[in-house]
Every structure is written in structure tokens, then in C-alpha cells.
Amino acid sequence: MNDRVALVDKFCHLFRGNALAKETVDGGFRPWRDDDGTPMPADGAFFHEAAHDHLWGSYRLGVYPLMEVEGSPSCDVGWLAVDWDEGDISFVHAVNVRELLAEMGVRSWVEASRSKGYHLWVFLQENLPAQMGRNAMFAACQIVGSPTKEVYPKQVTMPAKGFGNGIRLPYAMSRPQGRQEAVRRTEGNLSLEDFTASAYDSMVTRQQIVKI
């Protein structure tokens, strides 16, 4: 397995979900469907191919996180996130939540989103109930006085139509200049390679989420 294939494999595992979205030419965010209307999955070989073109080509992908659980109305998720689009204060909110989570032993990642906002990501070792993950992120935001409007997952059961709310993925090569190497630490931006390796090696356990 060459280095690029291994990197894409880890990237796809971090951002696993139900279905993919692809940004439209007018900047919209829509489910990606095949010609016959079949949604394109956020796992497997197709996701790997699409992620490769997201990272080094022209696609800008998003993922819908809710994954159905057989025999249950509830859904699981493989990652958690918060999206702030509050202007300059967005970075302050993101760092405050990141530092709180760090005090609880939870590694999280602050990303400069495609325009002026910031995302914070938490990657999970195993798929967890969406309600558990949402509760944890909601609580972390409340503790530091951060807005909770855009906590992911936004839903905990699959809507009758669609997939719920998705979110755009970082490191799209076709993003505006300065928003490509998107994940930030105190010492500056992380390269795609450094972010993917570090995030993959520090995924969060169920016990850590329960603690939050």
C-alpha cells in the first residue's frame, strides 16, 4: 500500500458516515446521487475514490453522519463536530471547546472552514449512539458558553426524507487559498499528512464521551 492510499484509507475512516454530499457549482451543499438517484455512500471503494479527488482534485465533499442501526430507530455516528459561523469570535469559541475537551483527555481538532467560520471535530474509535455524541458536544459547548446551534449530529434518528444535516470536509484542494491546510494548532496549520496521522492515532473512546 503506497503512502497516498494509506492516507486516504485513514481519512475515510475518520470521516465515515452514511452518504456523501458534493458541493455544487454555485456553492450549494446537496446529497450526491448516481444517475438513477441512488445516494453515494460515505464508505467503501467509492468514498475512497471521491476522497482522493477531494484531497488532490476538484471535488469538495461533505458527509452525512447518521448511520442506521438494524432493528433500532436510533442511529450511530463515527465522529462529532461543532460549526461556528459567528465571525472573528468563532475561533475563540472553537479554541475554548478544544481546551475544555483537552482537560478531559479528549483530543479535538479546530478547522478553518471554507469561508470565515471554524469547525471542531472529535473522531471516535467506534461508532456510538448519535444521542450520546450530541449530548457530549452540547454539554462541552454549554460549559464554556459557546453557541450550540450547529452541534453535530443535529439529529439522532434518521429523518423520513433525506439523511439529516451533513457537513463539509476539510482539506479540499480546490478551496480558496489559505483555507486548504485547514486544521490549526497553536503552532500553526497542520499539513494533511500530519493531521490524518495524528487524528487517526488519537481517536476517542466511548468511556471518554460518557465522561463528558
N, C-alpha and C positions, 0 to 999 in steps of 0.2 A: 504494500500500500504506500503510494507516494505521499509526500507531505501535504499537498493540497487536498487530496482525497480524504486523508485523516482529519484535516482541519474541518472540512465540510461535514464530515460524519459527526464530529463533536458539536459543531454549530447547530446542526439539525436536531441533535438530541437535546440541547439546551432549550431550543425554541419549539419543541414538539407541541402539537395541538391537533385540532380536528381538521380544519380546512384552511386553504390559503386564500389570501387576497392579493391582488396586484393593483398597484396604483395606476390610474387611468391617465391619459394624456393631459387632461385638464386638472390633474392633481387629486381627483377623487379616490375613494377607497371602496372597492367593490369585491365581493366574492369572485374568485377565479373559477370559471366553469369551462368545461370542454364544449365542443360544438354541439353536443347533444344535451347540454345542460347539466352534466354530471359535475359536482364540485371537485376541485383538485385537492388531493389530501396533503395535510401537513405532516406526512411521514412517508417512509419508503423511498423508492428509487426516483419518483417524480420530484419529491421535495428536494432530494439531493441535487438533481439537475437544475431545478429552479433556483436553489440557494446559491449554486455556483455562479449563475448568471446575475443574481442579486449582488454577490460579493465582487465579481470581476467584470460584469457586463452591464446591461441596460435595464434589467428589471428592478423594481422597488417593491419588495414583498411585505405582506403583513400576515399575521396568523390569528385565527380564532381559537381561543384556548380551551373551550369546553369540550371534553371528551365524554361521550355517553358511557354509562356503566350498565352492562347487561343485567336485566331484571330489576333495575332501580330507576326511579325518576331523577335521582341526583346525578351530578356529573363530577368528573375528576379534572384536575389540571396538572401540568408539569412545570409551570412557572407562575410567578406572581409579579405584578407591576403596579406602578402609580404613574400617572401622566399629569404634569402641571403645564399649563399654558397661561401663566399669570404675569408674563413679562420678566423683568430682571429678578424679581423675588422668587421665581421658580427654582433657580439654582440653590437659593438659601433653603427652601423647603426640602429639596432633594437631599442636600447635604445633612440637614437636621435629621431626617429619617434614616439616612445611611449611618450616621454616627450613633443614633439610638440602637439600631439593629446590631451594630458592631459591639456595643456594650453587652448585648445579649448573645454574643457569639455567632451572629448571623451575618454572613458575607453578602453584600448587595452591591449593585453597580449603577452608577449615575451616567446617563447618556444624554448628550445634546441631541435633541430630536431634529427633524428635518428643517425646521424654521427657527423659532425663537424659544421654544419650550425645553423641558427636560423630562426624561423618563427615569424611573428607578426600577431595577429588575432584581428578583430573587429567584434562583434556579433550584429546583427540587431534586433530591436523589431519587425519589419515587413519586409516582402520581398520587396526589392527595385529594380528598374531597374539596370541591370548589368552595363550599361554605366555610370550611376550616381555614383555607387560604385567605379568603376575603376577610373573615373576622380578624385574622392576624394583621393584615396590612392596614385595615381600617383602624385597629387599635393603635398601631405604631404611629400612624398619622395623627390621631387624636392626642396622643401623649405629648407630641411636640407642637401641637397647634397648626398642623398643616391641613390644607383643604382636602376633602375626601370625595369630591365629585367624581374623580376619574381613577378609582381603585379597581384593579383587575384581579380576578374576574369580576365583571359588572353583574353578571347573572350567575346563579348557582344551579339552575336547571335549564335544559335546552328549550328555547322558545319554539312555539308551534311552527313558526316560519323562520327560516334563516338559521344563524349559528350563534346569535348573541353579538356582543361587541368584540371586535378584534383590534389589534394594534400593529403599527408599522415596526419592522425590524431594523436594528442598527446596521451600520457598515455597508450601506448601499453605495456602490462605487459611483453611481450616477447622481448622488446627492450634490447640493451646492457646495462649492469649495469651502473648506473649514468645518463641514458637518459630516465628513466621511469617516475619519478616525474619531468615532463618536463617544466612546466611553472614557470618562475622566476620573483621574485620581488626583491627589493633592499635588503630585509632581508633574501633572500634565496629562495629555491624552495617551491612551493605550493603543498600540497597534492591534489590528485584527488578530494576529497570531498570539500576542501576549494576553489579550482579553480572553480569547477562546480557551487557551490552555489553563489560565488561572480560574476562570469561571467553572470549567469542567472539573477541576480538581478541588473545588470548594463548594460543591452543591450542598444544599441544606437538608437536614434530616427532618423526619416527622416530629421527633421529640423537640427539636428547636422551634418548629412552628407552633406546636402546642404550648410551649413556654410563653411565646408572645401573646 
